[in-house]
Amino acid sequence: MPADAARLTIDLDALAANYRLLRDTAAGAETAPVVKADGYGMGAAQAALRLWAEGARTFYVARLFEGEALRAALGDRPAAILVFDGCPGDAVGRLKAAALVPVLNSPEQIVAWTAAGETPLAIHIDTGMNRLGLTLAQAADLAAAGLNPGLILSHLACASQPGHSLNAVQLARFNEMRALFPAARASLSSSGGIFLGPDYHHDQVRPGLSLYGGGPHDRHDPRLATVARLEAPILQIRDLVPGDTVGYGADFVAEAPTRVGILGAGYADGVLRASSPRGGAWFAGHRRRLLGRISMDLIAIDLTGAPAAPGDMVELIGPNLTLDAAALAAGASPYELLVRIGHRSPRQWIGAQ
């Protein structure tokens, strides 16, 4: 790897451990990984191949082209790949060609898919998110008309907040819909819902964020292993005197002699600009504060009192600075932080199949 580049190490052994934890937590339900957005930025192909080895047989993506790419990556493995976007426009042919299952979101999509004689049939029923999905009334009408889907699913809006009243409301609505389609398998919960308890597990759960190390309830969960480790090299070390400033806008002004390390990473590598000043870096056994603004290519950190030299690697996300903590410091979600790690940073996978 280039000596002056940030690097992202993706631990597929940790991914597998998280899968097993989620599978065991939802014992009795199928655990179907979500690998949309290139596996939350971790590599959909690499993640899916490792999870296949762990026993996963159903995968979810968001876009049709993601499903096509995943089918190619899995080769002749007989995985079920479902596409959250459903069957828009003239997508029937491409879905059929790649053996993808659209999660149908509207009566029009159901007509288009069934007119082509296609099965299996998966439908999305909106129980309170108010994004994609059939309304409760539409679902009831389709049930009365004899629709017989193989899978019904919905999505919790507030699963990351266990005490939110909407969770119970959505569960009750989903169970009502489940009674209308008694032959269908049912899937309601993603990562957060898995940890809400057995009532939310149904026949299938769809973990996403927690597979990749993000806590299910907006905070770090020590049961989950760290999958992503983003590190950057020290390019240069500078010594400031009181009154010296750092970076654009001169936002940081040294009040005392300060040793500064300039790192070869920035927001082009996925370190959100909003991470400063509350964010940090980990080096030589301690958390180091960020100094001044994060720029496209460089970050300044406080190395006062630390033994350091150009070329030393500094952790920006990892086991010592967790994904959830880094996201909180940036005022962002861990989902956003993961998928925005820039592809300029070379990736290496540990534990690939």
LINLINZI-V760980 format. One line per field, one symbol per residue. ss: DSSP state (a for helix, b for strand, c for the rest). phi: phi as a letter, one per 30 degrees, with the letter a starting at -180 (. if undefined). burial: # if it has 16 or more other C-alpha atoms within 10 Angstrom, else .. A space follows every 10 residues. Layout:
ss=???
phi=???
burial=???
This chain:
ss=ccccccbbbb baaaaaaaaa aaaaaccccb bcbbcaaaaa cccaaaaaaa aaaccccbbb bccaaaaaaa aaaacccccb bbbccccccc caaaaaaccc bbbbccaaaa aaaaaccccc cbbbbccccc cccbcaaaaa aaaacccccc bbbccccccc ccccaaaaaa aaaaaaaaaa ccccbbbccc aaaacccaaa cccbbcccaa aacccccccc cccccccbbb bbbbbbbbbb ccccbbcaaa cbbccccbbb bbbcccaaac ccaaaccccb bbbccbbbbb bcccccccbb bbcccccccc ccbbbbbccc ccaaaaaaaa cccaaaaaac cccccbbbbb ccc
phi=.edccdbccc cdddeddded dddddcejcd ccdcbdhhhh icjddddddd deddjdbbbc bccedddddd edddiddddd bccedibdhc dedddddchc cdddcaeddd ddddddicbd ccbccdcldh bdkddddddd dddddjdbdd bcbbbddbdd ceddddeddd dddddddddd bddddbbccc eddeddjeec dhcacbdbed ecjdddbiad cddcddccbc bbddcabbcc cejdcbieih dcbdcaebcc cccdaaddcj ddeddccdda bcahibdcdd ciddcdbbbc bdceicdbbe jdcbdcbldc bdeddddddc ibcdeddddc dddddecbcc idc
burial=...####### ########## ###.##..## ########## ########## ##...##### ####.###.# #.......#. ########.. .#..#..### #######.## .##....... ########.. .#####..## .##....### ########## ##...###.# #.###.##.# #..####### ######...# ########## ########## ...####### #####.#..# ....###... .###...### ########## #######.## ###...#### ######.### ###....#.. ########.# ########## ..###.#### ##..#.#.#. ...
